């Protein structure tokens, strides 16, 4: 048995975990219309891909069932042979089946006893290095393929933790792998922008746009050109390529006379060779040509090669030949042209730079195209105009452009190195998880799925509204509540769990104060639970407190919501007694004035959000951002306000306070009461966050003790269509993970859950992307004329496919009038993710079918602004002023940081890209922006990418033993 396993773990062979023996599949001659049989590529990933199938040897499902070859959800398939797309011994889980499916003889089916091991955990453990070594040592190598026997698979030993630990490992590993995916996506996005910058700089350089002198109208020398040519600086000129160089097509090889003594063997350059960074001589084919023809088309250093025909994306590709071989002649093949300069009017490398930029687009427009192929004639290439700068400027220009290109290449190489290590990081997370040493991440304290919510760490500062107590007093009392957490964290308690424990005791204390106040006494619980706690000590206190939480969790309304599934996480009596004493020594937790108690709980929640080790910030939205959004949307007493991703209830609390401060005279009492009876409500997936939200609303006076049902509902808000609509929706949806959609059985837990596209009849697009689903859900929540503000990450603004289709529908069906680009630092739950706020109103369909959006105003609070963590003020006050709450968008004034874009330009942009900034020197979408702006964005994103990987490395670092200075 392997040593070093955590307590309670063991190591057992696979054969002892089986519910039934391993079953080999069946291969044979395919029967027309037969039951599909899987192919080995179906086992590429941890989830079996049932689309990788073909017609099988079983004529009917009954025949396959009788032979025992049908697969069912929960089965695990393992490959017994090497093959394309699946290495030997690979394991994949069958999550669900859409019809009868069988598996071939190259696989075995595994059915485990789920009382002993979770199938998902088994698939994770099967990829560990220890298991892989056992598999590889048992492989028998045949003539061409490797093979492993079923009995050898049964002997493979794997670590087996308790069932509860298996669930924690799955959840924790899913969290960290999602984090790695996010960081990798950020680097890939950076690479895309680096390539955009490379193209832009070279395109402008070869056209003289980097010079500051006057520009002259284009005057081609001889050849006519249909499309207007760009302007070039004075002293530059446009010249047809045929006037500058000799242009010839490569020869056609003669394959019929291989023994002709007048022919020689030469290397032939195909279009594929022009794509690489270096010439791959060993991969170039050789052909036989007439000696004179070979000499006439021979390549010499300085020749420029052009692709004349082939795939459309290769057409016009150019590259300079800089090789000189004494032992072999090289020629272009018939699909490539050789361009040899006849003088020194233009440097060949400048010609290649232009050819791969603006010139390539010209050639593609002039080419003949068929299905999947394109071609260009020699005369067309000769007549192509190229810009020629003065000879004295060419050396400096070329050196500048190549230095740019080299610098960007080095940046790209750094990003590629990071990407190359991403898989190593995933493997490391898996190995740590299977050794019981991976940090918990954002593992839930209940059976609900973990999700990331775009929110920022909120510093424990004084709320902006006027408090009764001095700011220092609020902070002192919040810090007093927080002071017990550091020693408890050493026992494994997370900040979110600590917040729950404080919430339980605060509610019991508030209930005691309500029961004993001089006037208007309210007996919330039916007995004095707080005073009864003082009658118990030691283990008796722990037992009484646990039973009390269970009893209160069975009640309805607010009490039931706060104590639903409540558990005492303070296992040591001393810790519980200390926390009770801290709550007792604090201020009065029930007072007729919410402003005397709510700020302390606000500051306490902000303190919880600062615990980065457990991603507690995912449930909190930055207070300054919430205040700005609420100020812009101006909720009123007539509104029905909904937050479908409520977190700790920040949007709902601030909306209630805004309404209370601006309540007009003469509002009937019944209308005011409606605010606490259904007009303000939210939905939250995680019990822990929901109870914090309920307590938050309770202390602020939003939630009433007689509120039944409670204002916060615990469920997945995306899975069902809304029962009633709202006039105002404010949301900061979860980030980082895609929706885990329950299978058709409707089971509420994670067993059998699967990442699938969420299809609702009222959605525009079926997608598994969580933020896109929330945007669609917010649309369905709104009544006609309803307003919304939704926090979204940058990716939602430019992602293709489903993202583009959702953006187009949103622009057409709603008046999307404002986009706020937030500074960095607002995404506490997902460090480094850049966020934005979309403001829109749901509109009735226009009779002429025109889009509801007229102009999208973009406010750029990011470019040139410090991160939130580095600056006390993020400039959102200035945004609120520019937004002009209560006034139509047409009354706004454009400025350097606030610019309108027409909807026609947005819809005409490829991909309906909304990744816009507000500098007025930018053109409409679709035009090229200034290089310095793109360079600034790239710099920011690269810094974010490196910082995020560094932070991820720090979070994954195990704690060190203070005595041995070694990791645990």
Secondary structure, DSSP 8 states (H G I E B T S, - for coil): --S---TT-EEEEGGGGEEEEEEE-------TT--EEE-GGGGSSSB--TTSEEE-S-SSHHHHHHTT-B--TT-EEEE-B-BTTB-TT-EEE----SS-EE--TTEEEEEE-TTT--HHHHHHHHTSHHHHHHHHHH-EE-SSSEE--HHHHHH-EEEE--HHHHHHHHHHHHHHHHHHHHHHHHHHHHHHHHHHHHHHHHHHHHTTTT--S-EE----SSS--SS----EETT-EEEEHHHHEEEEE------S-TT-TTEEEEEEE-GGGGGSSS--GGGS-EEEEEHHHHHHTB--TTEEEEE-EESGGGTT-EEEE----SS--EEE-TTEEEEEESSSSS-HHHHHHHHTTHHHHHHHHHSEEETTEEE--HHHHHH-EEEE--HHHHHHHHHHHHHHHHHHHHHHHHHHHHHHTHHHHHHHHHHHHHTT-S--TT--SSSS---EE----------SS--SS-HHHHHHHHHHHHTTHHHHHTTT--HHHHHHHHHHHHHHHHHHHHHHSSSS---SSSS-HHHHHTT--HHHHHHHHHHHHHHHHTS-HHHHHHHTT------SHHHHHHHHHHHHHS--S--S-GGGTHHHHHHHHHHHHT-GGGTGGGG---HHHHHHHHHHH---TT--EEETT-TT-HHHHHHHHHHHHT--TT--HHHHHHTTTTSEEEEES-HHHHHHHHHHHHHTTSS-TT-SS-SEEES-TTSS--SS-EEEEEEE-EESS---B--TT--SSSTT-B---B--TT-S--BS-HHHHHHHHHHHHEEEEEEEEEEEEHHHHH--THHHHHHHHHHHHEEEEEEEE--TT--TTSTT--EEEEEEEE----TT---S--EEEEEESSTT---GGG-S--SHHHHHHHHTTTS-GGG---BTTEEEEEHHHHHHSGGG-------TTS-STTS---HHHHHHHHHHHHHHHHHHHHHHHHHHS--B-TTT--B-
